[in-house]
Amino acid sequence: MRSLRAALTGSLQGPDLMQSWVLLHDRGLDQPRLEEALVLAQ
């Protein structure tokens, strides 16, 4: 879960991950952030 949180929020700690993810999804920011994290991990 820490890796997912880091990819979505840029931090290892913070508010509830699922609530944060829903908010990011509603704004269309979740997928681009996850894709960027995957590119950086290569």
N, C-alpha and C positions, 0 to 999 in steps of 0.2 A: 504494500500500500504506500510505502514511503516513496518508491520510484514513481508511482502514478501521481501522487500529490506533487512531487517535484516537477514532473512534466507539465501538470496542469497549472500549478500556482507559482512555481519557482522557489518553493520553500518546503522544508521537511516538516514544518509544524504549522498549525493554523486551525481554523474552524472545521467543522464536520466536512469530510471529504465529499460525501454524496450531495450535501446541500450546495457546496461550492461547485461541484460538477454540473448540477442542474442549472445553476445561475450562469455558468460559462456556456453551457449548451444553449440556453435561451438567447444568449447574445451572439451565438455562432462562433465562439472562441475556443471551444473544446477541441474540435478536430484539428484545426491548424496548429494548436499548441502540441498536441500529441504527435502529429506528423513531424513537426520541427524537432521534438525530442528524439524521435526515431532516427532522423537524419543525423543529428549530432552524435548519436550513440554508435554510428557505423565507423 
